[in-house]
């Protein structure tokens, strides 16, 4: 870093995104992208929007907001669109956390939470997951802090039942509970249905996973209108034009093609079942994933070694060095063809090391 870099950020450990190597053609199963292209209307409307890029985008995302409210059955003042759900999460840290309202989240969860807390100089507490990598709702009952729960969790893939989310909400009435639902469309229960029952609930979602727009960077937060007003205050104090015109148009097109999205989600769920069954035959154990990835380990083969061996063969998965999970790899559920290539290479690696 330069000698001009602010001292307040001198110990900041930046988030490490999934690698995007360009040195060869990879079977890319490391960043939980959709294996399917954006929907037909998403591509069409985004291309049309490109004709007017000389103009600023609509800071209110009016067309997108109206379409989303129609599809989700909420008010137009109960959603805010952001540059990916990371943007919404950062807004939540800024809006609802401070010295008097520290953050709390799991010790093994989305890595950006601790980064956002450090970036915004917010004190935080990490609560250990259970030995089976599940969230213990009792650990969050009455903590009286701003709570962040990834549901389903990442990188473990495990989901917390909606009744447990409600218990947490009820026991922390004076603190906001943020439920990060980046992967909710692959079999878990969404908390969006509860936003009118709990004024302390904020739900974040993304178009990156189930809706094939990872490169478009479109996320949202859903809550009662007062919480959304809070986030808009942060948005309009930082970057009002945070969602570009092509992405807004692609979002509208995606929502027009809900049948396409649901079909792709169904395929991913089927492919996830196939992948886990085949991994079990090879001796792997895994968590009960409700996402578009599988979190698995082999009892007799180091997770880091497997990651490296697969990468050498042109197959990318995600490995984490954290002590409790370093034996595991997170494997994106791709197409059947991609999964078969992965499995073939795993079999050969295991055979070569027996």
C-alpha positions, 0 to 999 in steps of 0.5 A, a space after each residue: 500500500 502507499 504511504 497515503 493510505 489511511 491508517 484506519 484501513 491499514 489492517 483491513 483484510 479485503 474480501 477474496 473473490 473466487 478466482 477467474 483464471 484466463 490461462 486455459 479453458 476451465 470447467 468452472 465450478 468455483 463461483 456458484 454462477 448459473 450454467 445457463 445464459 440469461 433469459 431471452 427477454 433479459 438479453 433482448 431488453 439489455 441490448 435495447 438499453 445499450 442504445 441509450 447509454 449516453 444517458 444516465 440510468 434511472 436512479 429509482 429503477 422505476 420499471 424494474 421496481 414495478 415489475 418486481 413488486 408485481 411478481 413478488 406481491 409487495 409494494 413498490 416502496 418495499 424494495 431497493 435495487 443495488 449493485 449486487 446484493 453485496 451493495 445492499 449488505 454494505 448499506 445494511 451495515 452502514 445503516 443499522 450498525 454502530 458502536 451501540 448496535 454491533 453486528 453478529 453473524 456465524 463464524 463460518 458464513 459469507 466472508 464479506 460480513 467481517 469485511 463490511 464490519 471492518 470497513 465501516 469500523 463496526 464491532 462484531 461477534 462471530 457465533 460458532 456453527 454447530 459441529 454439523 455446520 448448522 446454525 443454532 437459532 438459540 445462539 441468536 435469541 435475545 442477543 440485542 445486536 444487528 444480526 446477519 444470517 445467510 440462509 441458506 448459509 455459504 459455504 456450507 449450503 445448510 438452511 435454517 427453517 423459517 420458524 427458527 428465523 421467526 424465533 430470532 426476529 421475535 426475540 430481538 424486536 429492537 434490532 434489525 435482522 438481515 436474512 441474506 437469501 442469495 441461494 434461497 431459490 434452490 429449495 429453502 424457505 424465503 422470509 420475504 413473506 414475513 416483512 409485513 409481520 416484523 418491522 425489524 426484518 430485512 431480506 437481501 436477494 440477488 439475480 446472480 445465482 438463480 437468474 443468471 445475471 452474475 455479470 449484470 450485478 443486480 441485487 435487492 433488499 426487501 423490507 417494510 418501507 421505513 427500512 427501505 427508506 433508510 437504505 435509500 438514504 445511504 444509497 443517495 448519499 453514496 451512489 444514486 446511479 448504482 444500477 446501470 441501464 442495461 442491468 435494470 433492463 435485464 432485470 425486467 426481462 428476467 422477471 418477465 421470464 419467470 418460467 425460464 428461471 423456475 425451470 433452471 432452478 429445477 434442473 439445478 436441484 436435480 443435478 445437485 441430487 445427481 452430484 451428491 449421489 455420485 460423490 457418496 459412491 466415491 466416499 465423500 461426505 457432504 452437508 445437506 445443501 439447499 443451494 446451487 453448490 455442494 460442500 463436500 470432503 473425502 475422509 482420506 484425501 486432503 481438501 487442498 490437495 484435491 482442489 489443486 489436483 483438479 485445477 491442474 486438470 482444468 476443473 475449478 472448485 472453491 477451497 477455503 483455508 479456515 481451520 474448521 472447513 479446510 478439508 472441504 471443497 465447495 462445488 458449484 452445481 453445473 450442467 450434467 456434462 460439467 458434473 461428469 467431467 468433474 467426477 471423471 477427474 476426481 475418480 482418476 485423482 483418487 485412483 492415482 493416490 491409492 
